[in-house]
């Protein structure tokens, strides 16, 4: 798998305009758009509005490289287009997410584990080996445990494939703690903090060209998506 993936991942490490332009005229996008029109759920609206999200969904769930591979999808979400692509391509993907996040999308029965990845690992509820582990647009958008995730996930699979959201500076969210109801402020990591973490795994990051982007001091003005592959 590593040799196959190396050829692909280094070409698409940053979701840029030229790649989106090519994708915008592809049959894959037409198929995704055609099926998104059928899915009248709030859980798919965020994908309908973003060609970058469609690009990532096409990469993760409409990619022949993952055929006949045992995959764990952490923070999978409940998008029906994801379910459609997995079924279409007959992919062997086990999914982890919190059902409370998609209570309005009861049509999606593809979630295998309603829990946190770390809790499932600690309880021994996951298999001991997967060919690859996905984490699509989770870190550090809704979870800032990137380093902890890498250290834990690599014990289950030699291949970690992650897409990361790079936010402009001063981005933050107001959040509520479920148990106490307390309001807290959450700030996703910027690219400097992401670089600080990833350089600890520089020997394992296969598409090393991402480091050039992360080290660049130019401040980004809009949200970007970064795709990278770690091999252990």
Secondary structure, DSSP 8 states (H G I E B T S, - for coil): -HHHHHHHHTTSSB--HHHHHHHHTSHHHHHHHHHHTT---GGGHHHHT-HHHHHHHHHHHS-GGGTT-EEEEET----HHHHHHHHHHT-EEEEEE-GGGGTT-TT-----EES-HHHHHHTT-S-S--SEEEEES-BTTTB--HHHHHHHHTTT-SEEEEEEEE--TT--EEEE-TTT--EEEE----HHHHHHHHGGGTTTBS-TTHHHHHH-----SS-EEEEEEEE-
